[in-house]
């Protein structure tokens, strides 16, 4: 991996990415898209130490692995790291990533919902089948997550897996991450003939998936942590809806403080990161 200087990093994270012409059509049909070398390995490696240090410093999980439930065995989880370090803020607010999200969603612009570091410890368990939007109180499905591994990620580390086309499948949208969601969705996705994409990730690769796309990750059977940084983007003009479950009520309070049902979540935590109409 060759060295990269600060000016190169700035130019890369705010520069354009050569998005395949069929990427928006594919994500609409399949629910996700994999993008090789969305960022250079050197750029990802530049940001990784700060993200990892914040995950270690801010993580509050102290329960031994054997005593945790399925959700907490799946990963260590810390949100809104961008508020704790300027370096991470530059990464999270990358114009390149936000522009790709906007183009994939087919919207004029996107705002940040939140970032989230997801580290699967050695011996960490599965991340059960689920769809993220179960947790989000929005009136639209114009939501998307970028999943950026911070190391090469073969299947044995717990690479993300997608049920191809499941963004159009309505069964299981009322299920939080749990043993029940894993069992019921494994059964129903299989019965409906959905194929599962289990491709590994190389450093610099990333994927985007829609809010209603069903996905999971296997256990980390390796001796090293699977380190991943994610950002969730929503249509810049999305409207907050009345929460339909306790998780959505918690998200509304924690991730969009002060936002009102029926309004755009124009809060300090949800800045607009890209608008096509304002692009030079």
C-alpha positions in Angstrom: 0.0 0.0 0.0 1.6 3.3 -1.1 1.7 6.4 1.1 -0.8 9.1 0.5 -0.5 12.7 1.6 -3.2 14.9 3.2 -4.0 16.8 0.0 -4.5 13.6 -1.9 -6.9 12.3 0.8 -8.9 15.6 0.7 -9.1 15.5 -3.1 -10.3 11.8 -3.0 -13.0 12.0 -0.3 -14.5 15.1 -1.9 -13.9 14.1 -5.5 -16.3 12.3 -7.9 -16.4 8.5 -8.1 -16.9 6.8 -11.5 -20.3 5.2 -10.6 -21.3 2.5 -13.1 -24.1 3.7 -15.4 -26.4 0.9 -14.3 -25.7 1.2 -10.5 -29.0 3.1 -9.7 -31.0 0.6 -11.7 -29.3 -2.3 -10.0 -29.8 -1.0 -6.5 -33.5 -0.4 -7.3 -33.9 -4.0 -8.5 -31.5 -5.8 -6.2 -31.6 -3.6 -3.1 -27.8 -3.1 -2.9 -24.8 -2.5 -5.0 -21.1 -3.3 -4.4 -18.6 -0.6 -5.5 -15.0 -1.8 -5.9 -12.4 0.7 -4.7 -14.9 3.4 -3.7 -12.0 4.7 -1.7 -8.3 3.9 -2.1 -6.9 1.4 0.5 -4.5 4.1 1.6 -7.3 6.6 2.3 -9.3 4.0 4.3 -6.1 3.1 6.2 -5.6 6.8 7.1 -8.9 7.1 8.8 -9.0 3.6 10.5 -6.8 4.3 13.6 -9.0 7.3 14.7 -12.2 5.4 14.1 -10.9 2.4 16.0 -9.6 4.5 18.9 -13.0 6.2 19.3 -14.8 2.9 19.1 -12.6 1.6 22.0 -13.0 4.8 24.0 -16.7 5.3 23.6 -17.9 1.7 23.6 -19.8 0.9 26.8 -20.1 -2.9 26.4 -18.5 -4.6 29.4 -20.5 -7.9 29.5 -18.5 -11.0 28.7 -19.4 -12.5 25.3 -20.9 -15.6 26.7 -23.3 -13.6 28.8 -24.6 -11.4 26.0 -27.8 -11.8 24.0 -27.7 -12.3 20.2 -27.8 -8.6 19.3 -24.9 -7.7 21.6 -22.8 -10.7 20.5 -23.2 -9.5 16.9 -21.0 -6.3 17.2 -19.8 -3.4 19.3 -21.7 -0.4 18.1 -21.0 3.3 18.5 -22.9 6.1 16.8 -22.1 9.7 15.7 -18.3 9.3 15.9 -18.1 12.4 13.7 -19.0 14.6 16.7 -15.9 13.4 18.6 -13.0 13.9 16.1 -12.4 16.3 13.2 -10.7 13.5 11.3 -13.8 11.3 11.5 -16.0 14.3 10.6 -14.1 14.8 7.4 -14.7 11.1 6.5 -18.3 11.0 7.5 -19.1 14.2 5.6 -17.2 13.1 2.5 -18.8 14.7 -0.6 -17.9 11.6 -2.7 -19.8 9.2 -0.5 -22.8 11.5 -0.2 -23.0 12.2 -3.9 -22.9 8.4 -4.6 -25.7 8.0 -2.1 -27.8 10.7 -3.7 -27.3 9.3 -7.2 -28.2 5.8 -6.1 -31.4 7.0 -4.4 -32.3 9.2 -7.4 -32.8 12.2 -5.2 -31.6 15.8 -5.4 -29.6 15.6 -2.2 -29.0 13.7 1.0 -28.6 14.5 4.7 -26.8 12.4 7.3 -29.0 10.3 9.6 -26.1 9.1 11.6 -22.8 7.3 11.3 -22.1 4.0 13.1 -19.0 2.0 13.8 -19.8 -1.7 13.8 -16.9 -3.9 15.1 -17.4 -7.7 15.3 -15.0 -9.0 17.9 -13.1 -12.3 17.4 -15.6 -15.0 18.3 -18.5 -12.5 17.8 -21.8 -14.0 16.7 -24.0 -13.6 13.7 -25.8 -10.5 12.8 -29.3 -11.9 12.2 -31.3 -11.2 9.0 -33.0 -7.8 9.3 -34.0 -4.6 7.4 -32.7 -1.4 8.8 -35.7 0.8 8.1 -37.7 -1.1 10.8 -35.7 1.2 13.2 -36.3 4.5 11.4 -39.3 6.9 11.6 -39.5 8.2 8.0 -42.4 8.6 5.5 -40.3 7.5 2.6 -38.0 4.6 1.6 -35.4 7.0 0.3 -32.8 5.8 2.8 -29.4 4.1 2.2 -26.4 2.9 4.1 -22.8 2.7 3.0 -20.9 -0.2 4.6 -17.1 0.4 4.5 -14.8 -2.3 5.9 -11.6 -1.0 7.4 -9.6 -4.2 6.4 -9.9 -6.9 3.9 -13.1 -8.7 4.9 -13.5 -12.4 3.9 -16.6 -14.3 4.9 -15.0 -15.7 8.0 -14.6 -12.2 9.5 -18.4 -11.6 9.1 -18.7 -9.9 5.8 -22.2 -8.4 5.0 -24.5 -10.7 3.0 -27.5 -9.6 1.0 -30.7 -11.2 -0.1 -30.8 -10.1 -3.7 -34.1 -8.2 -4.5 -35.4 -8.4 -1.0 -36.0 -4.7 -0.8 -39.3 -5.5 -2.5 -40.2 -8.3 0.0 -42.6 -7.1 2.7 -42.5 -10.2 5.0 -40.4 -9.5 8.1 -40.4 -5.7 8.0 -41.9 -5.8 11.5 -39.0 -7.8 13.0 -36.1 -6.3 15.0 -32.7 -8.0 14.9 -33.1 -11.1 16.9 -33.0 -14.9 16.9 -36.6 -14.7 15.6 -35.7 -12.5 12.6 -32.9 -14.9 11.7 -35.1 -17.9 11.8 -38.2 -16.5 10.2 -36.4 -14.6 7.4 -34.0 -17.5 6.7 -37.0 -19.7 6.1 -39.1 -17.2 4.1 -36.3 -15.8 2.0 -35.3 -19.4 1.1 -38.9 -20.4 0.4 -39.3 -17.4 -2.0 -36.1 -18.3 -3.8 -34.0 -15.2 -2.9 -30.3 -15.8 -3.7 -27.8 -14.6 -1.1 -24.7 -12.6 -2.1 -21.8 -13.6 0.2 -18.9 -11.9 -1.7 -15.9 -10.8 0.3 -14.6 -7.2 0.4 -11.1 -6.0 -0.3 -9.8 -2.9 1.5 -11.3 0.1 -0.3 -14.4 -1.8 -1.5 -17.8 -0.7 -0.1 -21.4 -1.5 -0.5 -24.6 0.6 -0.4 -28.0 -1.0 0.6 -31.5 0.4 0.8 -33.4 0.7 4.0 -35.7 -2.2 3.3 -33.0 -4.6 1.9 -32.7 -7.7 4.1 -29.1 -8.5 5.0 -27.1 -10.3 7.6 -23.5 -11.2 8.6 -22.0 -14.4 9.7 -19.9 -14.9 12.9 -16.4 -13.7 13.1 -14.4 -17.0 13.3 -11.0 -15.3 12.9 -8.6 -14.0 15.5 -9.0 -10.3 14.6 -11.8 -7.8 14.9 -13.9 -7.0 11.8 -13.8 -3.2 11.7 -16.5 -1.4 9.7 -17.6 2.2 9.4 -21.1 3.0 8.1 -23.0 6.1 7.3 -26.8 6.3 6.8 -28.1 8.9 4.4 -31.6 9.9 3.8 -33.3 12.1 1.1 -32.5 15.7 2.1 -36.2 16.5 2.0 -37.5 13.4 3.8 -40.3 13.8 6.3 -40.3 12.4 9.9 -43.2 10.1 10.4 -45.0 9.0 13.6 -42.9 6.3 15.2 -44.5 2.8 15.0 -42.4 1.0 17.5 -40.2 1.7 20.6 -37.0 1.5 18.5 -38.3 4.3 16.2 -39.3 6.4 19.2 -35.8 6.0 20.6 -34.2 6.9 17.3 -36.3 10.0 16.9 -35.1 11.3 20.2 -31.5 10.2 19.9 -30.7 10.8 16.2 -33.0 13.7 15.3 -33.3 15.8 18.6 -35.9 18.5 18.2 -37.3 17.1 14.9 -41.1 17.2 14.7 -43.3 14.6 13.1 -44.4 15.9 9.7 -41.3 18.0 9.2 -37.9 17.7 7.6 -35.3 16.6 10.2 -33.2 19.8 9.8 -31.2 19.4 13.1 -27.6 19.9 14.1 -27.1 16.1 13.9 -28.6 15.8 10.4 -26.7 18.2 8.1 -27.2 18.1 4.3 -24.0 16.6 2.9 -24.8 16.9 -0.8 -27.2 18.7 -3.2 -27.0 18.2 -6.9 -28.6 21.6 -7.5 -25.8 23.3 -5.6 -22.9 21.3 -7.1 -20.5 23.3 -9.2 
